[in-house]
Every structure is written in structure tokens, then in C-alpha cells.
Amino acid sequence: MEYVSRIINSKITVCELNKYFGTQEKKRQILKDIDFSVKEGEFICLLGPSGCGKSTILNLISGLDMDYSGKVFIDGQLVSNARTSVELTRRMTYLFQEPRLLPWLTVEKNLFFALKCAKVPKSDWKSAVTEMLHLVHLDGMEKHYIHELSGGMQHRVAIARAFIVNPDIILMDEPFSALDELTARSIRSTLLDIWRRDCKTILFVTHNAMEATYLSDRIFMFSANPGEIEEFYQNDLPRPRQYESDELFKTNQEVVTKFMSIIGRDKNENA
């Protein structure tokens, strides 16, 4: 009964998920016994070393990869086949490490394209774009092409594209890892401003402990080879958060200590 209640009352539930890469003769386990639930409106950071399967989890939840054992539920519905996956993931957006904008279109038309794919009435496009570009601090940039924007501006357009279609879930795979820290800090602040307004459910992959501390409600800490969740860290820092605050610094120290302890363990010794 507790199992059923967890699924019904969660936005996302992952149960006993295992993932392998390779052939039948030579398999390598990427994820081992992954089990978690995410409430509607939560901001979850997946923190782990490279190669621990964090991005793979996003691919499984999004339906981009259906080859796994275990179960994934969205809004209590089992993602069990291609048709179900397509129906559920229409309500998701996915941000990758690169903005992946269409370079032959202007900023405005990139957002129009997203709205068209989401079947938003054309009469609403102009006002939606104006509002969203204001929220990401790109007022007046509608007619610019992508190559005319800085890297930080391109990521702001990608955030606008993710939110403008009003998704239920946003998956983010290290979207700011290529940016300098000052630019990344500014864009993280913008992301949180929009998230607090709309309360979308976000799963955010990172290997940056400070980024996870600044953004998250909870942090899922992973070990590698194969990837396992070793700690569910509850981040109770009040919002809004300031990078210069003593509270953020102290919480980040705690997160780093826990995380370094996890990735420093020898799994062979603990087996």
C-alpha cells in the first residue's frame, strides 16, 4: 500500500531501475537499483561524478531510452511503451549542455517554433514571447539571430524555450557547465526567479556541489561504477538564496564533505 501511495502522490517515481550498456556477451552496468520519488514543484539536483549515469536517468525518464529494467511512473502512470512515453513526455522539456537553438531562425522564431510544436494557439505567441524574454532579461532581442548572441544569452533563450510551452517537468543536463562562473551565477538566479513563479518540477544534473546547493530542494548524491544513489540530502536553506551568504557557504561545505565521502569509497571494500 505504501508503494502505491508513493506512486500516486508523486510527480515522478523511479522504482528499482537498472541500466546496462553493451552486448549480451559483454554488458556494463551503468545504473544499479535506482529508486526515488519527486514531488510536484520540487527542484532536484542529481550530483555525481562523470560517468555515474546521471544523464542516463534523464533519458530514461524522458522516454528517449526505453531499454532498462525497473519502472518509471509520471503522474502515477507507468511509462511502459513507446506510445505511453510519447503521451507523457509531451509535457516535458529537456535542456542539454549546449543550447541547441536553430541558427537559421531569430530568437523570436526559435520560440515560435517551440510554441507551434506544443500546439499553442498562434494568437498567443507574440505575447508569450514578449513576456518570456522579459523574464530572462532579453528584452528587445527578438529579431537577433543566434550567432549574434553571447553564450550566456543563448542559454537564456534555451531557458525561455523550455518554460514558454508551460511544461509539467523540465529536465536539465548540466546546462551551464560551459559558461564562466560569473555568467552561470547570473543565469542560475534567473532560472530560480522563473521557477519560483511557475513551480515546475525540475531534475537538474550537475557535478558542481555549489550549483546543487544554490539551486536545489533536495540533492541526490551518486557514486559511480555502477551509478547508485548513496544519499538523499534535504536542502533546507531558505529562499531566495545569496551566493555571498554565510548560510550558503556552510551548507555547501556540508554537501561537499558528504559528497567527497561518497565518491571516495571503494565499492569493492564495501561489497
C-alpha positions as a Python dict, from the first residue, in 0.01 Angstrom:
ca = {
    (1, 'M'): (0, 0, 0),
    (2, 'E'): (286, 237, 80),
    (3, 'Y'): (435, 160, -264),
    (4, 'V'): (110, 253, -439),
    (5, 'S'): (69, 569, -229),
    (6, 'R'): (419, 683, -318),
    (7, 'I'): (347, 649, -690),
    (8, 'I'): (8, 821, -674),
    (9, 'N'): (133, 1114, -466),
    (10, 'S'): (449, 1185, -664),
    (11, 'K'): (512, 1365, -989),
    (12, 'I'): (790, 1123, -1082),
    (13, 'T'): (861, 782, -930),
    (14, 'V'): (1152, 558, -1028),
    (15, 'C'): (1149, 203, -892),
    (16, 'E'): (1436, -47, -891),
    (17, 'L'): (1582, 90, -1211),
    (18, 'N'): (1884, -85, -1361),
    (19, 'K'): (2058, 4, -1684),
    (20, 'Y'): (2327, -174, -1885),
    (21, 'F'): (2530, -75, -2190),
    (22, 'G'): (2700, -316, -2427),
    (23, 'T'): (2614, -652, -2583),
    (24, 'Q'): (2473, -961, -2416),
    (25, 'E'): (2823, -1110, -2407),
    (26, 'K'): (2986, -803, -2257),
    (27, 'K'): (2749, -590, -2050),
    (28, 'R'): (2849, -300, -1829),
    (29, 'Q'): (2608, -187, -1559),
    (30, 'I'): (2555, 189, -1562),
    (31, 'L'): (2279, 227, -1301),
    (32, 'K'): (2203, -1, -1009),
    (33, 'D'): (1877, -21, -811),
    (34, 'I'): (1782, 345, -859),
    (35, 'D'): (1475, 425, -650),
    (36, 'F'): (1333, 770, -579),
    (37, 'S'): (1025, 990, -588),
    (38, 'V'): (992, 1357, -676),
    (39, 'K'): (705, 1577, -560),
    (40, 'E'): (532, 1820, -791),
    (41, 'G'): (716, 2152, -794),
    (42, 'E'): (1039, 2018, -642),
    (43, 'F'): (1380, 2129, -767),
    (44, 'I'): (1600, 1818, -754),
    (45, 'C'): (1972, 1816, -831),
    (46, 'L'): (2145, 1493, -931),
    (47, 'L'): (2503, 1535, -810),
    (48, 'G'): (2766, 1283, -905),
    (49, 'P'): (3100, 1221, -1079),
    (50, 'S'): (3123, 1188, -1455),
    (51, 'G'): (3007, 850, -1582),
    (52, 'C'): (2775, 766, -1292),
    (53, 'G'): (2462, 765, -1509),
    (54, 'K'): (2301, 1097, -1412),
    (55, 'S'): (2225, 1195, -1771),
    (56, 'T'): (2110, 843, -1848),
    (57, 'I'): (1840, 879, -1581),
    (58, 'L'): (1707, 1187, -1761),
    (59, 'N'): (1699, 992, -2087),
    (60, 'L'): (1501, 711, -1923),
    (61, 'I'): (1250, 947, -1763),
    (62, 'S'): (1207, 1141, -2087),
    (63, 'G'): (1146, 825, -2289),
    (64, 'L'): (1449, 882, -2513),
    (65, 'D'): (1584, 548, -2387),
    (66, 'M'): (1336, 265, -2321),
    (67, 'D'): (1593, -13, -2271),
    (68, 'Y'): (1610, -70, -1895),
    (69, 'S'): (1473, -285, -1616),
    (70, 'G'): (1258, -137, -1342),
    (71, 'K'): (969, 106, -1360),
    (72, 'V'): (924, 476, -1424),
    (73, 'F'): (597, 650, -1333),
    (74, 'I'): (487, 1002, -1424),
    (75, 'D'): (175, 1133, -1253),
    (76, 'G'): (104, 776, -1142),
    (77, 'Q'): (114, 641, -1499),
    (78, 'L'): (363, 371, -1591),
    (79, 'V'): (593, 463, -1878),
    (80, 'S'): (586, 116, -2025),
    (81, 'N'): (584, 150, -2402),
    (82, 'A'): (659, 398, -2678),
    (83, 'R'): (301, 523, -2710),
    (84, 'T'): (261, 588, -2337),
    (85, 'S'): (601, 754, -2324),
    (86, 'V'): (517, 992, -2607),
    (87, 'E'): (188, 1092, -2447),
    (88, 'L'): (351, 1164, -2110),
    (89, 'T'): (667, 1334, -2233),
    (90, 'R'): (476, 1588, -2438),
    (91, 'R'): (453, 1765, -2103),
    (92, 'M'): (834, 1772, -2062),
    (93, 'T'): (1113, 1991, -2187),
    (94, 'Y'): (1482, 1897, -2192),
    (95, 'L'): (1782, 2132, -2172),
    (96, 'F'): (2119, 1992, -2275),
    (97, 'Q'): (2473, 2115, -2216),
    (98, 'E'): (2452, 2315, -2540),
    (99, 'P'): (2154, 2545, -2606),
    (100, 'R'): (2071, 2359, -2933),
    (101, 'L'): (1889, 2653, -3084),
    (102, 'L'): (1806, 2674, -3455),
    (103, 'P'): (2073, 2908, -3601),
    (104, 'W'): (1877, 2996, -3916),
    (105, 'L'): (1593, 3141, -3706),
    (106, 'T'): (1579, 3456, -3495),
    (107, 'V'): (1530, 3440, -3119),
    (108, 'E'): (1161, 3513, -3166),
    (109, 'K'): (1117, 3244, -3430),
    (110, 'N'): (1301, 2986, -3218),
    (111, 'L'): (1038, 3044, -2951),
    (112, 'F'): (757, 3049, -3208),
    (113, 'F'): (877, 2709, -3328),
    (114, 'A'): (856, 2567, -2974),
    (115, 'L'): (506, 2708, -2930),
    (116, 'K'): (397, 2563, -3263),
    (117, 'C'): (527, 2216, -3165),
    (118, 'A'): (337, 2244, -2835),
    (119, 'K'): (18, 2333, -3027),
    (120, 'V'): (-22, 2668, -2853),
    (121, 'P'): (-270, 2891, -3042),
    (122, 'K'): (-84, 3125, -3278),
    (123, 'S'): (-273, 3424, -3141),
    (124, 'D'): (-89, 3377, -2809),
    (125, 'W'): (262, 3351, -2948),
    (126, 'K'): (362, 3717, -2958),
    (127, 'S'): (256, 3799, -2603),
    (128, 'A'): (412, 3477, -2468),
    (129, 'V'): (747, 3556, -2632),
    (130, 'T'): (748, 3915, -2509),
    (131, 'E'): (675, 3806, -2152),
    (132, 'M'): (929, 3524, -2151),
    (133, 'L'): (1211, 3731, -2299),
    (134, 'H'): (1146, 3988, -2028),
    (135, 'L'): (1175, 3718, -1761),
    (136, 'V'): (1514, 3602, -1896),
    (137, 'H'): (1637, 3963, -1934),
    (138, 'L'): (1649, 3963, -2314),
    (139, 'D'): (1405, 4245, -2386),
    (140, 'G'): (1448, 4377, -2738),
    (141, 'M'): (1644, 4076, -2865),
    (142, 'E'): (1354, 3920, -3060),
    (143, 'K'): (1495, 3985, -3407),
    (144, 'H'): (1854, 3879, -3336),
    (145, 'Y'): (1994, 3560, -3485),
    (146, 'I'): (2162, 3307, -3259),
    (147, 'H'): (2516, 3382, -3381),
    (148, 'E'): (2465, 3743, -3273),
    (149, 'L'): (2420, 3639, -2908),
    (150, 'S'): (2681, 3564, -2643),
    (151, 'G'): (2697, 3216, -2494),
    (152, 'G'): (2513, 3333, -2184),
    (153, 'M'): (2237, 3492, -2393),
    (154, 'Q'): (2194, 3171, -2589),
    (155, 'H'): (2141, 2979, -2266),
    (156, 'R'): (1884, 3237, -2159),
    (157, 'V'): (1695, 3174, -2485),
    (158, 'A'): (1713, 2800, -2415),
    (159, 'I'): (1559, 2857, -2071),
    (160, 'A'): (1287, 3072, -2228),
    (161, 'R'): (1214, 2796, -2480),
    (162, 'A'): (1188, 2537, -2202),
    (163, 'F'): (941, 2736, -1994),
    (164, 'I'): (737, 2903, -2267),
    (165, 'V'): (546, 2585, -2357),
    (166, 'N'): (424, 2551, -1996),
    (167, 'P'): (561, 2200, -1928),
    (168, 'D'): (495, 1997, -1614),
    (169, 'I'): (854, 1869, -1592),
    (170, 'I'): (1185, 2023, -1701),
    (171, 'L'): (1495, 1805, -1736),
    (172, 'M'): (1828, 1989, -1732),
    (173, 'D'): (2158, 1818, -1816),
    (174, 'E'): (2445, 2038, -1694),
    (175, 'P'): (2312, 2333, -1897),
    (176, 'F'): (2560, 2587, -1756),
    (177, 'S'): (2877, 2378, -1741),
    (178, 'A'): (3037, 2551, -2041),
    (179, 'L'): (2984, 2902, -1902),
    (180, 'D'): (3221, 3106, -1689),
    (181, 'E'): (3119, 3112, -1323),
    (182, 'L'): (3001, 3474, -1312),
    (183, 'T'): (2772, 3423, -1614),
    (184, 'A'): (2649, 3093, -1475),
    (185, 'R'): (2563, 3253, -1141),
    (186, 'S'): (2357, 3521, -1312),
    (187, 'I'): (2165, 3267, -1521),
    (188, 'R'): (2105, 3037, -1222),
    (189, 'S'): (1946, 3332, -1043),
    (190, 'T'): (1722, 3397, -1344),
    (191, 'L'): (1627, 3029, -1357),
    (192, 'L'): (1521, 3033, -991),
    (193, 'D'): (1318, 3351, -1040),
    (194, 'I'): (1116, 3182, -1317),
    (195, 'W'): (1091, 2853, -1129),
    (196, 'R'): (954, 3021, -816),
    (197, 'R'): (686, 3185, -1031),
    (198, 'D'): (570, 2869, -1208),
    (199, 'C'): (675, 2592, -962),
    (200, 'K'): (765, 2345, -1234),
    (201, 'T'): (919, 2012, -1137),
    (202, 'I'): (1289, 2022, -1228),
    (203, 'L'): (1554, 1750, -1239),
    (204, 'F'): (1894, 1914, -1280),
    (205, 'V'): (2212, 1715, -1346),
    (206, 'T'): (2538, 1861, -1219),
    (207, 'H'): (2882, 1770, -1085),
    (208, 'N'): (2914, 2114, -921),
    (209, 'A'): (2835, 2096, -549),
    (210, 'M'): (2788, 2472, -510),
    (211, 'E'): (2547, 2478, -803),
    (212, 'A'): (2346, 2196, -645),
    (213, 'T'): (2345, 2372, -306),
    (214, 'Y'): (2230, 2702, -454),
    (215, 'L'): (1951, 2557, -671),
    (216, 'S'): (1801, 2253, -503),
    (217, 'D'): (1531, 2150, -260),
    (218, 'R'): (1699, 1808, -240),
    (219, 'I'): (2025, 1667, -373),
    (220, 'F'): (2056, 1305, -485),
    (221, 'M'): (2424, 1214, -441),
    (222, 'F'): (2560, 942, -667),
    (223, 'S'): (2855, 710, -656),
    (224, 'A'): (2983, 550, -978),
    (225, 'N'): (3067, 213, -1134),
    (226, 'P'): (2778, 143, -1137),
    (227, 'G'): (2580, 455, -1053),
    (228, 'E'): (2391, 434, -724),
    (229, 'I'): (2218, 697, -512),
    (230, 'E'): (2407, 697, -182),
    (231, 'E'): (2242, 995, -12),
    (232, 'F'): (1921, 1198, -36),
    (233, 'Y'): (2025, 1534, 103),
    (234, 'Q'): (1748, 1767, 222),
    (235, 'N'): (1849, 2126, 147),
    (236, 'D'): (1658, 2345, 392),
    (237, 'L'): (1828, 2675, 306),
    (238, 'P'): (1561, 2947, 291),
    (239, 'R'): (1488, 3111, -42),
    (240, 'P'): (1581, 3340, -207),
    (241, 'R'): (1947, 3248, -165),
    (242, 'Q'): (2253, 3469, -192),
    (243, 'Y'): (2591, 3345, -311),
    (244, 'E'): (2767, 3569, -59),
    (245, 'S'): (2572, 3441, 243),
    (246, 'D'): (2736, 3253, 529),
    (247, 'E'): (2443, 3008, 531),
    (248, 'L'): (2503, 2904, 170),
    (249, 'F'): (2876, 2866, 234),
    (250, 'K'): (2822, 2646, 540),
    (251, 'T'): (2561, 2429, 369),
    (252, 'N'): (2788, 2386, 69),
    (253, 'Q'): (3070, 2276, 298),
    (254, 'E'): (2841, 2009, 440),
    (255, 'V'): (2734, 1898, 91),
    (256, 'V'): (3096, 1879, -28),
    (257, 'T'): (3201, 1678, 279),
    (258, 'K'): (2921, 1426, 228),
    (259, 'F'): (2981, 1405, -145),
    (260, 'M'): (3359, 1359, -115),
    (261, 'S'): (3297, 1083, 139),
    (262, 'I'): (3069, 907, -109),
    (263, 'I'): (3292, 926, -414),
    (264, 'G'): (3597, 835, -206),
    (265, 'R'): (3459, 498, -102),
    (266, 'D'): (3587, 179, -259),
    (267, 'K'): (3283, -24, -359),
    (268, 'N'): (3484, -344, -365),
    (269, 'E'): (3573, -296, 1),
    (270, 'N'): (3212, -223, 96),
    (271, 'A'): (3064, -514, -100),
}
